[in-house]
Amino acid sequence: MGKPVIAGTRITVELILEKLAAGETVEQILEAHPPLTRDAILAALAFARDALRADVIYPLPETTA
């Protein structure tokens, strides 16, 4: 029961989300991880979306702007 990964790789959904949250573009992620495809990144986002649809509410940390 490990972390969810992109099929056929050891690249985690978490890593993709972290990179996107840090401001990396899809193109930069694809360049850094040649086994990935644009569809795989979109699938990771869909997985995260579906995981967050559960009835559990997660408070967001406060940020300073």
C-alpha positions as CSV (number, residue, x, y, z in Angstrom):
1,M,0.0,0.0,0.0
2,G,2.5,2.6,-1.2
3,K,1.9,5.9,-2.8
4,P,0.1,6.1,-6.1
5,V,2.4,6.2,-9.1
6,I,2.1,6.8,-12.8
7,A,1.6,3.4,-14.5
8,G,4.8,1.9,-15.7
9,T,7.0,4.3,-13.7
10,R,8.1,4.9,-10.2
11,I,7.0,8.6,-10.5
12,T,4.5,9.4,-7.8
13,V,1.4,11.5,-8.2
14,E,2.7,13.4,-5.2
15,L,5.8,14.4,-7.1
16,I,3.9,15.7,-10.0
17,L,1.6,17.7,-7.7
18,E,4.5,19.2,-5.8
19,K,6.2,20.3,-9.0
20,L,3.1,21.9,-10.4
21,A,2.4,23.6,-7.0
22,A,6.0,24.9,-7.1
23,G,5.3,26.6,-10.4
24,E,6.9,24.2,-12.8
25,T,5.1,23.9,-16.1
26,V,3.9,20.7,-17.7
27,E,6.6,21.1,-20.3
28,Q,9.3,21.4,-17.6
29,I,8.1,18.2,-15.9
30,L,8.0,16.3,-19.2
31,E,11.6,17.4,-19.9
32,A,12.8,16.3,-16.5
33,H,11.0,13.0,-16.6
34,P,11.0,11.5,-20.2
35,P,8.9,8.5,-19.3
36,L,5.9,10.8,-18.5
37,T,3.4,12.0,-21.0
38,R,1.0,14.9,-20.9
39,D,-1.9,12.4,-20.5
40,A,-0.1,10.9,-17.5
41,I,0.1,14.3,-15.8
42,L,-3.5,14.9,-16.5
43,A,-4.3,11.5,-15.1
44,A,-2.4,12.4,-11.9
45,L,-4.5,15.6,-11.6
46,A,-7.7,13.6,-12.1
47,F,-6.6,11.1,-9.5
48,A,-5.9,13.9,-7.0
49,R,-9.3,15.5,-7.8
50,D,-11.1,12.2,-7.3
51,A,-9.2,11.5,-4.0
52,L,-10.3,14.9,-2.7
53,R,-14.0,14.3,-3.5
54,A,-14.3,12.2,-0.4
55,D,-16.5,13.6,2.4
56,V,-13.5,14.5,4.5
57,I,-12.7,18.2,4.8
58,Y,-9.0,19.1,4.9
59,P,-8.2,22.6,6.2
60,L,-5.7,24.5,4.0
61,P,-2.7,26.0,5.8
62,E,-2.7,29.7,6.1
63,T,-0.4,31.5,3.7
64,T,1.2,34.8,3.8
65,A,0.9,36.9,0.6
